[in-house]
Amino acid sequence: MSKHPIESTEEIVSCSDHGGHPLIYINIKKGDKACQYCGQRFTFITEKPDSQTSD
C-alpha cells in the first residue's frame, strides 16, 4: 500500500493490494475514499497535469 493517495481520472477504481485481499471496486467521484481492506486512499481528479511543458 502506498503512503500517498492514488490519483485517478476514472470515477470507479479497483483495489486488490496486488492479490493481498479480494478485488473490490470503489466509487471515488464524490471525493477521496479508502479501501476497506488495506486502507489505500484514492483521489478523483478531473484531468492529469501535463508532465512536460513547452517553451
N, CA, C, O and CB atoms as a CASP TS submission, in Angstrom:
PFRMAT TS
TARGET T0000
AUTHOR 0000-0000-0000
METHOD Language model
MODEL 1
PARENT N/A
ATOM      1  N   MET     1       0.844  -1.173   0.000  1.00  0.00           N
ATOM      2  CA  MET     1       0.000   0.000   0.000  1.00  0.00           C
ATOM      3  C   MET     1       0.891   1.239   0.000  1.00  0.00           C
ATOM      4  O   MET     1       1.885   1.314   0.723  1.00  0.00           O
ATOM      5  CB  MET     1      -0.961  -0.004   1.218  1.00  0.00           C
ATOM      6  N   SER     2       0.516   2.187  -0.813  1.00  0.00           N
ATOM      7  CA  SER     2       1.242   3.445  -0.912  1.00  0.00           C
ATOM      8  C   SER     2       0.851   4.364   0.241  1.00  0.00           C
ATOM      9  O   SER     2      -0.289   4.342   0.704  1.00  0.00           O
ATOM     10  CB  SER     2       0.968   4.128  -2.269  1.00  0.00           C
ATOM     11  N   LYS     3       1.803   5.169   0.699  1.00  0.00           N
ATOM     12  CA  LYS     3       1.512   6.135   1.753  1.00  0.00           C
ATOM     13  C   LYS     3       0.755   7.335   1.210  1.00  0.00           C
ATOM     14  O   LYS     3       0.113   8.063   1.966  1.00  0.00           O
ATOM     15  CB  LYS     3       2.799   6.593   2.421  1.00  0.00           C
ATOM     16  N   HIS     4       0.830   7.544  -0.110  1.00  0.00           N
ATOM     17  CA  HIS     4       0.179   8.680  -0.754  1.00  0.00           C
ATOM     18  C   HIS     4      -1.076   8.217  -1.484  1.00  0.00           C
ATOM     19  O   HIS     4      -1.125   7.092  -1.982  1.00  0.00           O
ATOM     20  CB  HIS     4       1.144   9.383  -1.731  1.00  0.00           C
ATOM     21  N   PRO     5      -2.090   9.076  -1.550  1.00  0.00           N
ATOM     22  CA  PRO     5      -3.291   8.717  -2.309  1.00  0.00           C
ATOM     23  C   PRO     5      -2.963   8.499  -3.782  1.00  0.00           C
ATOM     24  O   PRO     5      -2.089   9.167  -4.335  1.00  0.00           O
ATOM     25  CB  PRO     5      -4.362   9.805  -2.164  1.00  0.00           C
ATOM     26  N   ILE     6      -3.654   7.583  -4.399  1.00  0.00           N
ATOM     27  CA  ILE     6      -3.515   7.342  -5.829  1.00  0.00           C
ATOM     28  C   ILE     6      -4.526   8.220  -6.533  1.00  0.00           C
ATOM     29  O   ILE     6      -5.722   8.147  -6.253  1.00  0.00           O
ATOM     30  CB  ILE     6      -3.719   5.830  -6.189  1.00  0.00           C
ATOM     31  N   GLU     7      -4.044   9.062  -7.457  1.00  0.00           N
ATOM     32  CA  GLU     7      -4.929   9.938  -8.213  1.00  0.00           C
ATOM     33  C   GLU     7      -5.445   9.212  -9.442  1.00  0.00           C
ATOM     34  O   GLU     7      -4.699   8.494 -10.108  1.00  0.00           O
ATOM     35  CB  GLU     7      -4.205  11.234  -8.617  1.00  0.00           C
ATOM     36  N   SER     8      -6.720   9.399  -9.740  1.00  0.00           N
ATOM     37  CA  SER     8      -7.327   8.747 -10.888  1.00  0.00           C
ATOM     38  C   SER     8      -8.317   9.679 -11.571  1.00  0.00           C
ATOM     39  O   SER     8      -9.037  10.431 -10.913  1.00  0.00           O
ATOM     40  CB  SER     8      -8.020   7.451 -10.465  1.00  0.00           C
ATOM     41  N   THR     9      -8.345   9.620 -12.898  1.00  0.00           N
ATOM     42  CA  THR     9      -9.354  10.365 -13.655  1.00  0.00           C
ATOM     43  C   THR     9     -10.601   9.512 -13.865  1.00  0.00           C
ATOM     44  O   THR     9     -11.593   9.984 -14.420  1.00  0.00           O
ATOM     45  CB  THR     9      -8.785  10.824 -15.014  1.00  0.00           C
ATOM     46  N   GLU    10     -10.552   8.266 -13.427  1.00  0.00           N
ATOM     47  CA  GLU    10     -11.701   7.359 -13.510  1.00  0.00           C
ATOM     48  C   GLU    10     -12.558   7.528 -12.253  1.00  0.00           C
ATOM     49  O   GLU    10     -12.032   7.730 -11.159  1.00  0.00           O
ATOM     50  CB  GLU    10     -11.234   5.871 -13.670  1.00  0.00           C
ATOM     51  N   GLU    11     -13.870   7.443 -12.417  1.00  0.00           N
ATOM     52  CA  GLU    11     -14.779   7.590 -11.280  1.00  0.00           C
ATOM     53  C   GLU    11     -14.825   6.345 -10.403  1.00  0.00           C
ATOM     54  O   GLU    11     -15.150   6.431  -9.219  1.00  0.00           O
ATOM     55  CB  GLU    11     -16.170   7.912 -11.772  1.00  0.00           C
ATOM     56  N   ILE    12     -14.502   5.199 -10.974  1.00  0.00           N
ATOM     57  CA  ILE    12     -14.510   3.948 -10.225  1.00  0.00           C
ATOM     58  C   ILE    12     -13.145   3.295 -10.376  1.00  0.00           C
ATOM     59  O   ILE    12     -12.656   3.114 -11.491  1.00  0.00           O
ATOM     60  CB  ILE    12     -15.648   2.995 -10.715  1.00  0.00           C
ATOM     61  N   VAL    13     -12.532   2.942  -9.252  1.00  0.00           N
ATOM     62  CA  VAL    13     -11.217   2.307  -9.256  1.00  0.00           C
ATOM     63  C   VAL    13     -11.326   0.927  -8.610  1.00  0.00           C
ATOM     64  O   VAL    13     -12.290   0.628  -7.906  1.00  0.00           O
ATOM     65  CB  VAL    13     -10.170   3.187  -8.509  1.00  0.00           C
ATOM     66  N   SER    14     -10.325   0.099  -8.864  1.00  0.00           N
ATOM     67  CA  SER    14     -10.304  -1.228  -8.246  1.00  0.00           C
ATOM     68  C   SER    14      -9.088  -1.338  -7.337  1.00  0.00           C
ATOM     69  O   SER    14      -8.082  -0.660  -7.544  1.00  0.00           O
ATOM     70  CB  SER    14     -10.286  -2.349  -9.324  1.00  0.00           C
ATOM     71  N   CYS    15      -9.188  -2.189  -6.339  1.00  0.00           N
ATOM     72  CA  CYS    15      -8.081  -2.423  -5.423  1.00  0.00           C
ATOM     73  C   CYS    15      -8.080  -3.895  -5.013  1.00  0.00           C
ATOM     74  O   CYS    15      -9.124  -4.464  -4.695  1.00  0.00           O
ATOM     75  CB  CYS    15      -8.182  -1.497  -4.175  1.00  0.00           C
ATOM     76  N   SER    16      -6.904  -4.493  -5.025  1.00  0.00           N
ATOM     77  CA  SER    16      -6.748  -5.856  -4.517  1.00  0.00           C
ATOM     78  C   SER    16      -5.452  -5.994  -3.730  1.00  0.00           C
ATOM     79  O   SER    16      -5.116  -7.088  -3.277  1.00  0.00           O
ATOM     80  CB  SER    16      -6.775  -6.868  -5.671  1.00  0.00           C
ATOM     81  N   ASP    17      -4.711  -4.880  -3.561  1.00  0.00           N
ATOM     82  CA  ASP    17      -3.423  -4.876  -2.872  1.00  0.00           C
ATOM     83  C   ASP    17      -2.506  -5.951  -3.456  1.00  0.00           C
ATOM     84  O   ASP    17      -1.841  -6.690  -2.730  1.00  0.00           O
ATOM     85  CB  ASP    17      -3.617  -5.098  -1.356  1.00  0.00           C
ATOM     86  N   HIS    18      -2.492  -6.015  -4.786  1.00  0.00           N
ATOM     87  CA  HIS    18      -1.673  -6.985  -5.532  1.00  0.00           C
ATOM     88  C   HIS    18      -1.998  -8.417  -5.109  1.00  0.00           C
ATOM     89  O   HIS    18      -1.094  -9.238  -4.949  1.00  0.00           O
ATOM     90  CB  HIS    18      -0.170  -6.701  -5.319  1.00  0.00           C
ATOM     91  N   GLY    19      -3.274  -8.717  -4.928  1.00  0.00           N
ATOM     92  CA  GLY    19      -3.716 -10.059  -4.556  1.00  0.00           C
ATOM     93  C   GLY    19      -3.752 -10.301  -3.058  1.00  0.00           C
ATOM     94  O   GLY    19      -4.008 -11.421  -2.615  1.00  0.00           O
ATOM     95  N   GLY    20      -3.500  -9.266  -2.277  1.00  0.00           N
ATOM     96  CA  GLY    20      -3.470  -9.400  -0.819  1.00  0.00           C
ATOM     97  C   GLY    20      -4.850  -9.458  -0.183  1.00  0.00           C
ATOM     98  O   GLY    20      -4.983  -9.847   0.977  1.00  0.00           O
ATOM     99  N   HIS    21      -5.875  -9.073  -0.930  1.00  0.00           N
ATOM    100  CA  HIS    21      -7.249  -9.144  -0.433  1.00  0.00           C
ATOM    101  C   HIS    21      -8.175  -9.271  -1.636  1.00  0.00           C
ATOM    102  O   HIS    21      -7.722  -9.118  -2.771  1.00  0.00           O
ATOM    103  CB  HIS    21      -7.615  -7.885   0.436  1.00  0.00           C
ATOM    104  N   PRO    22      -9.461  -9.547  -1.420  1.00  0.00           N
ATOM    105  CA  PRO    22     -10.391  -9.670  -2.549  1.00  0.00           C
ATOM    106  C   PRO    22     -10.435  -8.393  -3.385  1.00  0.00           C
ATOM    107  O   PRO    22     -10.308  -7.290  -2.853  1.00  0.00           O
ATOM    108  CB  PRO    22     -11.795 -10.007  -2.044  1.00  0.00           C
ATOM    109  N   LEU    23     -10.616  -8.546  -4.687  1.00  0.00           N
ATOM    110  CA  LEU    23     -10.743  -7.410  -5.595  1.00  0.00           C
ATOM    111  C   LEU    23     -12.043  -6.668  -5.294  1.00  0.00           C
ATOM    112  O   LEU    23     -13.118  -7.267  -5.263  1.00  0.00           O
ATOM    113  CB  LEU    23     -10.703  -7.876  -7.079  1.00  0.00           C
ATOM    114  N   ILE    24     -11.932  -5.358  -5.074  1.00  0.00           N
ATOM    115  CA  ILE    24     -13.118  -4.542  -4.845  1.00  0.00           C
ATOM    116  C   ILE    24     -13.077  -3.334  -5.769  1.00  0.00           C
ATOM    117  O   ILE    24     -12.018  -2.960  -6.273  1.00  0.00           O
ATOM    118  CB  ILE    24     -13.215  -4.099  -3.360  1.00  0.00           C
ATOM    119  N   TYR    25     -14.226  -2.734  -5.983  1.00  0.00           N
ATOM    120  CA  TYR    25     -14.346  -1.531  -6.791  1.00  0.00           C
ATOM    121  C   TYR    25     -14.839  -0.408  -5.885  1.00  0.00           C
ATOM    122  O   TYR    25     -15.734  -0.609  -5.064  1.00  0.00           O
ATOM    123  CB  TYR    25     -15.312  -1.750  -8.006  1.00  0.00           C
ATOM    124  N   ILE    26     -14.247   0.775  -6.041  1.00  0.00           N
ATOM    125  CA  ILE    26     -14.546   1.909  -5.173  1.00  0.00           C
ATOM    126  C   ILE    26     -14.955   3.099  -6.030  1.00  0.00           C
ATOM    127  O   ILE    26     -14.228   3.481  -6.947  1.00  0.00           O
ATOM    128  CB  ILE    26     -13.327   2.266  -4.280  1.00  0.00           C
ATOM    129  N   ASN    27     -16.114   3.689  -5.738  1.00  0.00           N
ATOM    130  CA  ASN    27     -16.576   4.881  -6.442  1.00  0.00           C
ATOM    131  C   ASN    27     -15.970   6.097  -5.756  1.00  0.00           C
ATOM    132  O   ASN    27     -16.276   6.388  -4.600  1.00  0.00           O
ATOM    133  CB  ASN    27     -18.142   4.964  -6.465  1.00  0.00           C
ATOM    134  N   ILE    28     -15.098   6.813  -6.490  1.00  0.00           N
ATOM    135  CA  ILE    28     -14.412   7.964  -5.892  1.00  0.00           C
ATOM    136  C   ILE    28     -14.885   9.297  -6.477  1.00  0.00           C
ATOM    137  O   ILE    28     -14.263  10.332  -6.236  1.00  0.00           O
ATOM    138  CB  ILE    28     -12.910   7.829  -6.086  1.00  0.00           C
ATOM    139  N   LYS    29     -15.973   9.282  -7.238  1.00  0.00           N
ATOM    140  CA  LYS    29     -16.446  10.506  -7.881  1.00  0.00           C
ATOM    141  C   LYS    29     -16.776  11.601  -6.870  1.00  0.00           C
ATOM    142  O   LYS    29     -16.566  12.780  -7.153  1.00  0.00           O
ATOM    143  CB  LYS    29     -17.669  10.207  -8.727  1.00  0.00           C
ATOM    144  N   LYS    30     -17.276  11.240  -5.724  1.00  0.00           N
ATOM    145  CA  LYS    30     -17.709  12.236  -4.736  1.00  0.00           C
ATOM    146  C   LYS    30     -16.636  12.553  -3.696  1.00  0.00           C
ATOM    147  O   LYS    30     -16.948  13.052  -2.615  1.00  0.00           O
ATOM    148  CB  LYS    30     -18.958  11.749  -4.035  1.00  0.00           C
ATOM    149  N   GLY    31     -15.372  12.263  -4.019  1.00  0.00           N
ATOM    150  CA  GLY    31     -14.292  12.626  -3.094  1.00  0.00           C
ATOM    151  C   GLY    31     -13.352  11.478  -2.802  1.00  0.00           C
ATOM    152  O   GLY    31     -13.463  10.395  -3.377  1.00  0.00           O
ATOM    153  N   ASP    32     -12.434  11.736  -1.906  1.00  0.00           N
ATOM    154  CA  ASP    32     -11.443  10.736  -1.527  1.00  0.00           C
ATOM    155  C   ASP    32     -12.115   9.564  -0.829  1.00  0.00           C
ATOM    156  O   ASP    32     -13.041   9.739  -0.038  1.00  0.00           O
ATOM    157  CB  ASP    32     -10.369  11.353  -0.620  1.00  0.00           C
ATOM    158  N   LYS    33     -11.634   8.372  -1.136  1.00  0.00           N
ATOM    159  CA  LYS    33     -12.135   7.164  -0.475  1.00  0.00           C
ATOM    160  C   LYS    33     -10.947   6.259  -0.188  1.00  0.00           C
ATOM    161  O   LYS    33      -9.901   6.372  -0.827  1.00  0.00           O
ATOM    162  CB  LYS    33     -13.207   6.425  -1.356  1.00  0.00           C
ATOM    163  N   ALA    34     -11.112   5.367   0.771  1.00  0.00           N
ATOM    164  CA  ALA    34     -10.072   4.409   1.126  1.00  0.00           C
ATOM    165  C   ALA    34     -10.606   2.995   0.961  1.00  0.00           C
ATOM    166  O   ALA    34     -11.797   2.740   1.139  1.00  0.00           O
ATOM    167  CB  ALA    34      -9.577   4.641   2.572  1.00  0.00           C
ATOM    168  N   CYS    35      -9.705   2.080   0.619  1.00  0.00           N
ATOM    169  CA  CYS    35     -10.054   0.667   0.520  1.00  0.00           C
ATOM    170  C   CYS    35     -10.398   0.144   1.908  1.00  0.00           C
ATOM    171  O   CYS    35      -9.680   0.410   2.872  1.00  0.00           O
ATOM    172  CB  CYS    35      -8.894  -0.156  -0.110  1.00  0.00           C
ATOM    173  N   GLN    36     -11.484  -0.591   2.006  1.00  0.00           N
ATOM    174  CA  GLN    36     -11.917  -1.109   3.304  1.00  0.00           C
ATOM    175  C   GLN    36     -11.003  -2.209   3.835  1.00  0.00           C
ATOM    176  O   GLN    36     -11.027  -2.499   5.031  1.00  0.00           O
ATOM    177  CB  GLN    36     -13.330  -1.635   3.201  1.00  0.00           C
ATOM    178  N   TYR    37     -10.196  -2.828   2.971  1.00  0.00           N
ATOM    179  CA  TYR    37      -9.305  -3.904   3.398  1.00  0.00           C
ATOM    180  C   TYR    37      -7.906  -3.403   3.769  1.00  0.00           C
ATOM    181  O   TYR    37      -7.409  -3.691   4.857  1.00  0.00           O
ATOM    182  CB  TYR    37      -9.199  -4.942   2.304  1.00  0.00           C
ATOM    183  N   CYS    38      -7.270  -2.647   2.853  1.00  0.00           N
ATOM    184  CA  CYS    38      -5.872  -2.273   3.068  1.00  0.00           C
ATOM    185  C   CYS    38      -5.675  -0.809   3.427  1.00  0.00           C
ATOM    186  O   CYS    38      -4.587  -0.422   3.853  1.00  0.00           O
ATOM    187  CB  CYS    38      -5.079  -2.583   1.846  1.00  0.00           C
ATOM    188  N   GLY    39      -6.713   0.019   3.264  1.00  0.00           N
ATOM    189  CA  GLY    39      -6.616   1.421   3.635  1.00  0.00           C
ATOM    190  C   GLY    39      -6.025   2.324   2.567  1.00  0.00           C
ATOM    191  O   GLY    39      -5.877   3.525   2.794  1.00  0.00           O
ATOM    192  N   GLN    40      -5.678   1.766   1.393  1.00  0.00           N
ATOM    193  CA  GLN    40      -5.142   2.603   0.322  1.00  0.00           C
ATOM    194  C   GLN    40      -6.151   3.678  -0.033  1.00  0.00           C
ATOM    195  O   GLN    40      -7.332   3.390  -0.225  1.00  0.00           O
ATOM    196  CB  GLN    40      -4.790   1.757  -0.923  1.00  0.00           C
ATOM    197  N   ARG    41      -5.684   4.925  -0.120  1.00  0.00           N
ATOM    198  CA  ARG    41      -6.570   6.041  -0.439  1.00  0.00           C
ATOM    199  C   ARG    41      -6.517   6.335  -1.928  1.00  0.00           C
ATOM    200  O   ARG    41      -5.478   6.188  -2.570  1.00  0.00           O
ATOM    201  CB  ARG    41      -6.189   7.293   0.370  1.00  0.00           C
ATOM    202  N   PHE    42      -7.658   6.754  -2.464  1.00  0.00           N
ATOM    203  CA  PHE    42      -7.797   7.114  -3.869  1.00  0.00           C
ATOM    204  C   PHE    42      -8.436   8.489  -3.946  1.00  0.00           C
ATOM    205  O   PHE    42      -9.326   8.813  -3.160  1.00  0.00           O
ATOM    206  CB  PHE    42      -8.642   6.058  -4.648  1.00  0.00           C
ATOM    207  N   THR    43      -7.976   9.305  -4.904  1.00  0.00           N
ATOM    208  CA  THR    43      -8.481  10.661  -5.091  1.00  0.00           C
ATOM    209  C   THR    43      -8.913  10.837  -6.534  1.00  0.00           C
ATOM    210  O   THR    43      -8.172  10.499  -7.457  1.00  0.00           O
ATOM    211  CB  THR    43      -7.413  11.712  -4.707  1.00  0.00           C
ATOM    212  N   PHE    44     -10.117  11.370  -6.730  1.00  0.00           N
ATOM    213  CA  PHE    44     -10.618  11.644  -8.070  1.00  0.00           C
ATOM    214  C   PHE    44     -10.108  13.000  -8.527  1.00  0.00           C
ATOM    215  O   PHE    44     -10.241  13.996  -7.815  1.00  0.00           O
ATOM    216  CB  PHE    44     -12.165  11.598  -8.107  1.00  0.00           C
ATOM    217  N   ILE    45      -9.517  13.033  -9.730  1.00  0.00           N
ATOM    218  CA  ILE    45      -9.098  14.295 -10.339  1.00  0.00           C
ATOM    219  C   ILE    45      -9.741  14.386 -11.718  1.00  0.00           C
ATOM    220  O   ILE    45      -9.997  13.366 -12.358  1.00  0.00           O
ATOM    221  CB  ILE    45      -7.531  14.399 -10.434  1.00  0.00           C
ATOM    222  N   THR    46     -10.000  15.605 -12.170  1.00  0.00           N
ATOM    223  CA  THR    46     -10.684  15.761 -13.454  1.00  0.00           C
ATOM    224  C   THR    46      -9.758  15.499 -14.626  1.00  0.00           C
ATOM    225  O   THR    46     -10.195  14.959 -15.642  1.00  0.00           O
ATOM    226  CB  THR    46     -11.272  17.151 -13.571  1.00  0.00           C
ATOM    227  N   GLU    47      -8.483  15.870 -14.511  1.00  0.00           N
ATOM    228  CA  GLU    47      -7.525  15.552 -15.558  1.00  0.00           C
ATOM    229  C   GLU    47      -6.128  15.575 -14.985  1.00  0.00           C
ATOM    230  O   GLU    47      -5.846  16.291 -14.024  1.00  0.00           O
ATOM    231  CB  GLU    47      -7.644  16.530 -16.734  1.00  0.00           C
ATOM    232  N   LYS    48      -5.256  14.784 -15.583  1.00  0.00           N
ATOM    233  CA  LYS    48      -3.870  14.723 -15.120  1.00  0.00           C
ATOM    234  C   LYS    48      -3.127  15.955 -15.592  1.00  0.00           C
ATOM    235  O   LYS    48      -3.294  16.379 -16.735  1.00  0.00           O
ATOM    236  CB  LYS    48      -3.169  13.441 -15.623  1.00  0.00           C
ATOM    237  N   PRO    49      -2.304  16.539 -14.722  1.00  0.00           N
ATOM    238  CA  PRO    49      -1.485  17.663 -15.165  1.00  0.00           C
ATOM    239  C   PRO    49      -0.423  17.190 -16.164  1.00  0.00           C
ATOM    240  O   PRO    49       0.071  16.066 -16.071  1.00  0.00           O
ATOM    241  CB  PRO    49      -0.817  18.356 -13.955  1.00  0.00           C
ATOM    242  N   ASP    50      -0.080  18.056 -17.115  1.00  0.00           N
ATOM    243  CA  ASP    50       0.951  17.705 -18.101  1.00  0.00           C
ATOM    244  C   ASP    50       2.287  17.575 -17.410  1.00  0.00           C
ATOM    245  O   ASP    50       2.660  18.421 -16.597  1.00  0.00           O
ATOM    246  CB  ASP    50       1.030  18.758 -19.231  1.00  0.00           C
ATOM    247  N   SER    51       3.015  16.509 -17.734  1.00  0.00           N
ATOM    248  CA  SER    51       4.332  16.309 -17.152  1.00  0.00           C
ATOM    249  C   SER    51       5.401  17.048 -17.943  1.00  0.00           C
ATOM    250  O   SER    51       6.510  17.259 -17.452  1.00  0.00           O
ATOM    251  CB  SER    51       4.661  14.827 -17.085  1.00  0.00           C
ATOM    252  N   GLN    52       5.063  17.442 -19.176  1.00  0.00           N
ATOM    253  CA  GLN    52       6.004  18.172 -19.995  1.00  0.00           C
ATOM    254  C   GLN    52       5.453  19.560 -20.276  1.00  0.00           C
ATOM    255  O   GLN    52       4.253  19.746 -20.478  1.00  0.00           O
ATOM    256  CB  GLN    52       6.293  17.420 -21.305  1.00  0.00           C
ATOM    257  N   THR    53       6.354  20.521 -20.283  1.00  0.00           N
ATOM    258  CA  THR    53       5.946  21.867 -20.631  1.00  0.00           C
ATOM    259  C   THR    53       6.694  22.292 -21.880  1.00  0.00           C
ATOM    260  O   THR    53       7.854  21.925 -22.061  1.00  0.00           O
ATOM    261  CB  THR    53       6.204  22.849 -19.466  1.00  0.00           C
ATOM    262  N   SER    54       6.056  23.049 -22.731  1.00  0.00           N
ATOM    263  CA  SER    54       6.715  23.534 -23.936  1.00  0.00           C
ATOM    264  C   SER    54       7.003  25.016 -23.808  1.00  0.00           C
ATOM    265  O   SER    54       6.216  25.761 -23.224  1.00  0.00           O
ATOM    266  CB  SER    54       5.858  23.260 -25.177  1.00  0.00           C
ATOM    267  N   ASP    55       8.115  25.438 -24.347  1.00  0.00           N
ATOM    268  CA  ASP    55       8.510  26.853 -24.279  1.00  0.00           C
ATOM    269  C   ASP    55       8.166  27.576 -25.546  1.00  0.00           C
ATOM    270  O   ASP    55       8.426  28.773 -25.664  1.00  0.00           O
ATOM    271  CB  ASP    55       9.994  26.988 -24.005  1.00  0.00           C
TER
END
